Amino acid sequence: MRSLLARAVTLATVLVAGVLVAVTALWGWNDARARTEERVRTQSDVVAAVVAAGADSDVLRAAVAATAAGERGNLAVHLPGGTTVGSSHARPEDAEARRGARESGEVRVEGGTAYLFPAPAPAGGDAVVEVYVPRGEVIAELGRTVAALILVAALSVAGAVALADRLSRPARQALSAFAATAVAIGEGRLNARVRVRGPRDLVVLGESINAIGDRVQGLLDREREMAADVSHRLRTPLTALRLDTETLPGPEGDRIREAVGALEQDVDDIIRNVRPVDETGPRECDLAEAVRDRMGFWSLLASDQGRDVEISLPEAPARVGLSREDCTAVLDALVGNVFRYTPAGGPFAVTVVCHAGWVTLIVEDAGPGFADPAGALRRGASGGGSTGLGLDIVRHAVEATGGTIHLERGKLGGARVRSRFAELGVPHDQDQPRAWRLRRSG
């Protein structure tokens, strides 16, 4: 911001100073020419007066040498009869042409201009006074003036930039505070607020941003309170359900009790998670291990429904930047959709693959597939009467690691969800797209 402002002020002041220097230089050029011509006329009048007085050659030569132009060898007197006193630069025919003329004239000669003034001589005839002005004399005089103007313009530009920097400091500090607050919010510190001192407009903007932040924080608090309230209300029927399942005999009773226990654990997790948590700590999970442990539960449920389950997991750890609970939630969302949307007895497969810095979780089934792949990933969209949050949960978890999610047609003939997570500890391209991508294959 500071450099941008400095460049803008510099450009504006340079343009203004350039116009002023150009106009002043043009005026100075005309003024220098007028003053030069005035000096030439004054010196020629002095010498012409000596000629008119009938002075001899020595006196005339001394008068010529006493002038500034004569001292530099730029003044001469062409007397009647062809005699010349001083240093002449004009051609003899040009001087002869001015004899008897009423007005002065000027001729261009090599290196400058010769001004010719007719001067009556007492001995009869007219003398001609020649004053030579070198071409660079006017330019040299003008150059000194222009150099002074350029120096003043440069000092003005520097002063304008320094003054603009000084006056804009409160605004720049306010914008820096905005940027720091935005970074803090982006890092998850939602309670960060803007503290602005500066121009009134920026102060009002900061107050508006803080008001929005307070509003968002209030909505988050209400959401946590609502989740906690709903979770506490669920505890009572869950407790009654657990007591009822204690009387169920055999393996099926064990499975139901395990499911009720898992549901109670999920409710407890919701109650804990509605409190503000510190998301700056390390998040790491072995996805293959999490899938292996969780598939023990889903395999039992699949066995009860007559489903064949194919599980393929790597021997090496498949570390991703998610918590164990997040990995379990991803698998539950995907496998839960298999049980919800495919007929009982239909097979499904769960695979974890590690390759080239990516950990891919593949869940595929023998169901009807995705009728609307794009709509399936929209939050809240569902064609089966559910909440429609399953794939949205998966997408957010995948994108949190910088990966992608792909909806395809699998080898079992139904849907295949391929979730690609960035492997933890492996550098990845910062330009890796975070958005999901869809591909349907036959």
Helices and strands as residue ranges (DSSP letters): H 2-52, H 57-66, H 68-71, E 75-78, E 84-86, H 92-98, E 105-109, E 112-120, E 126-134, H 135-167, H 169-186, H 200-245, H 250-273, E 285-286, H 287-304, E 309-312, E 319-320, H 324-341, E 348-355, E 358-365, H 373-376, H 390-400, E 404-409, E 415-422
